[in-house]
Amino acid sequence: MLTTLKQVLAAADRGKYAVGAFNVNNLEILQAVIETAVEEKAPVIIQTTEGAIEYAGMDYLIAMARVAAKAPVPVVLHLDHGKDLKVIRQAIRSGYTSVMYDGSLLPYEQNVRNTRKIVGWAHAAGVSVEAEIGAIKGIEDLVHVSDKQAFFTDPDEARRFARDTGCDALAISVGTAHGAYKFKAEAKLDIPRLRKIDSLVKVPLVLHGASEVDRAMFRRMKNRCDIIGDCKRLSGAKGVPDAEIRKAIRAGIRKINTDTDLRIAFTTGVRETLLSDKKAFDPRKILALSKELMKDAVRDRMLVFGCRNKAKR
């Protein structure tokens, strides 16, 4: 059932759990996410970036999402990291039930003005809005934030921003990073800062750049790397430990974004299939294992987020 971000996060806030938001680019990724949500009886957020829209086309992605939303669990169709106001407005008009505006690198007042404008468009159409204050470092699709540009969210500024924009959810920066290379030293989030923000901000909080980069899956992806010469693939990748994710949820996070974990699972499945079946050339067979491994990744995230068995029938 297609629903809004505001509705699923309100339930998550009451239940003190987080809802998984998974980036999708094609049919197999979408199937993996939706099938697992149904099996785990979990609400789910399907996200497409502007990069995904460039790749697959907004109409294709919306059509697939509408089929997926026939599932007996709450499904949100969300635009992730929207920066182009034209794309955001098109998403609102075309059937997305939630959009994110990322003005985090803009001056505060300009971020407020743009976000407020989008909130006006979206709320008139019954669509939710996620906004961002504080810049999360890293690279993912069309998002590029350098170490110099990144900054943690100021709690008082977050309070003012949420109040002044009327957004329905707020993405904050407390130490996560986009992409596979999140940490160089010990992985640690600024939980005291997060608690302070949660005490001041009245809308649900969102954690971006939160993929785990599961070490077992990472090692599996590297298996037999000498044969195809990709032993340096994702060398040095490091994600957010489950212990930190659980602390963040207890401190107030209600939406958690996951992309890198799905990419690693997808890549692992393709590699294993092509290495084990030297005659394979049917795309359906080549991608079958990838889909199963992505389902495992989604299931694991839903367990950590605490959203299993939270879908209202």
N, C-alpha and C positions, 0 to 999 in steps of 0.2 A: 504494500500500500504506500503510495507516494505521499510524503508529508513534509513538513518544514523543519529546518534546523532548530528553530525556537521551540517547537513542540518536543522533539526528542531530547534536547538538552535540558529542558525544564524537568522532564522525567528523570534524567540522569542526575540532576542537581538534588532532587528529592531523594533519590536512591543512593547518592554518594558514590556513583561509578562514572566511568568515562565511556563514550561511544567511539568506536573505531571509524576513522575516515580514511578510505583507501583510494589511492589514485589509480584510475583505469585509463587505458589507451586503446584496448582492442577487446574483441569478444571473449577470448579465453580468460583474460584478467577479470572482466566483469562477471563471467560465469563462476569463476573461483570464489569471488567475494560474495555473490548472492547465494550460491548454493550453501556455502558455509554458514552464512547468516541464518538461513532457514534451518539448517541442521542444528545450529546452536541456539535457535530461538532468540536471536539478538537483533536489536535495531542496528542499522548500518547507514553510513554516509558514503555515497559514491561521489568521488571528486574527479573533475577534469580540469586540467590547467589550460592556460591559453596555448601552451605548446601542444597539448593533446588535441585541442581544437584545430590547430594548424595541421596536425598529422592526420587526423581522422575525419574532421569536419563536424561542426556543431550539430547539424541535422542527423547525421549517423549516430553520434553519441547519444543524443536525446532519444532517438527511436529505440536504441538498444536499452537505454535506461527505463523507458516506459514499459517495455516488455519485462525487464527485471523487476520493476515495481509491482507487478502482479503477484509477487511473492507474499505470503501471509506474515510479513514482518514489516515494521516501519522502515521506509527507504527514503533517504534525502538525496536529491540530485543537486550537487554543490559545485559552484565555480571556485576553484582554488587559486589564490594569488592573482586575482584580477587586477590589472594595472591600466588597461586600455578601457576608458569609459564607454566607448562605442561597443566593445565586446561585452562589457558588463550589461549595458542596456539591452543588447540583443539577447543575452542569456535570460534576462528577466522577462522579456517579451516572448521568448520561445519555449518556455516551460521549465526552466530551472526553478527549484523551490527554495534555493538559497544561493547567495553570491558572497564572495569575499572581495573586499577592496583592500589592496595593499599599498598604502601611501606612507609606509614606514620610513622611507628615506627622504620624504618631503619635509619641509619646515612644518612645525606643529600646526599652525593656523591653516596652512594649505591642506594638510591632511584632514583636518576637521571640516573645512568647507567641502572638499570633494566627498568625504564620507557622508556628510549630512545630505548632500545632493542625491547620492545613491540610495540612502535610506528613504528619502522621499519617493523616488521611483519605485523602489522595491516594496515598501509597505503599502503603496497604493495598489499593487498587484498581489498582495498577500504573500510576498517573498521575504525570507529572512536575510539579514546582513551580518556577516562577520567582518570585523575591521582589525587593524593591527597598529599597536603602538610599541615601539622598541624594535630594533632591526636585528633579525636572526641571520647570523653569518652562514655562508656556504653557497653552493651552486646546485640548482635543481631545475631542469627545464629552462624557462626564461627568467628565473630568479637568480641574480648574481649579487651577492653582498660580501664585500671583502672584510678582512679582520679590522681594518681601519674604519669601515663604515658601520660595523656592527656595534650595538650598544644595548645594555640591559634596560628593561622597562622601569621607569620611575613610578612608584606606587601612587603618589599624589597626582602625577600627570595622567596616569591611567584612569583614576577616578574622574578627573575633569573631562578627559576625552570621552569616556563612556557616557557621561551625563550630557556633554555638549553635542554629541553626534546622534544619540538615540539608537546605537547599534544593538543587535540582539546577542552578540557573542564577541569576545575580545581575545585576539591572539597576542600573546606576550612573549618577551624574550627573557629567559632565566637561565640560559646556558646550553640549550640544545643548538643544533646546527643542521642545515639542509645537506643532503648528499650522504656519501658513505664515510667521509672523513670528518667525524664530529669532534674527536678529542685527540690531543697529542699526549697528554698525561692522564692522570686518573680522572675517570668520568664522574662529574659531580654537578648537580643542579643547585641553583641558589634557592633552596626551599624556604628559608626565612623571608626572602623577598617575595616569593610566591604567596606565602601566607598573608603577608601584609597587603598585597594587591587584592587577594580574595576578600579580606576584611573590609576593603574600601569600595570595591567594584560590585555593582548589583547584578551584572549579567554574567553568564557562564564564561569560563576561561578556557582558552585553547592552547595546546602545545604542538608546535610545528617541529619538524626535524627530529622526530622521536623514534625512528626505526632502531631496532635492537642490534642489527647486524649479527645474527645468531652465529656463534663460532662453529657449531657443528655443521650448519649448512654452508658456512664459508669454507671449511675444510673439505666438505664434499664437493663444492664447486672447483676446488683446486686439484681434486683427485686426477691423476694421470696427466697433469698439466704439461709434463715433459713431452708427451706425445704430440700435442698440438701447439706447444710453445707459448702458452699463456700463463706461465707461473707468476708473472708480475701483475696479472689482472687484479685490480682493486688492492694492490699491496699497501698495507698500512691502514686499511679501512677499520673503523672502530665506531660502535654505536652506543646507545644509551642503555645501561643495564636495567633489568627488570626491577631491581630494588629501588632505583631512582624513579622509575615510572610509577611504582606503587606509592612512594612518598609524595609525588606530585599529585596523584589522584586524591590522596588523603588531605592534601593542602588546598584542593579546590579545582583541579583541572577536570573538565567534563568532555572535552573533545580532543582526540589524539590522532595526529596525521601519520600515515604509514605509506611509504613509497619504496624506499631502498630495499626493504626486506622482500617485497614482491619482485623487484628486479633481480635480486640475487637468486631467489627461488626459480624464477623463469629461466635465467641463464644456466643454472645448474641442471635443470631438466633437459634443456636443448643439448647441452654438452654431453650428458650421460646417454641420451638417446642416440645421438650421432656417433658416439664412441662405441656403443654396444651393438648397433645395427648399421653395418656399413652399406646396406642396400636401401635404407629408408630414404624416400623422397616425397612421401605423402605428408603435406603440412599437418593434417589432422593427427597423424601418428607421431610426428616430430614434436608437436606441442602438447600431447596428452600427458606426459609425465610432468611437464612444466605446470600444467593446470593443477595436478594433484599436489605438487609441492607448494604451490601458492595457497591452496586450500589449507594445507598444514600450517603455513605461516599465518594466515588470517585466523585460524582456530586458536593458535597459540596467543596471538595478540588479544583476541576477545577474552580469553581466560585471564590474562594479566590485567586487562582493563576492567574486568568485573561485570561485563555487559551480557554475559550468557544468561539465557532464560529470563531476560528482561523485556522481551517483545510482548506487547499486549495483544491477545488474540481477539 
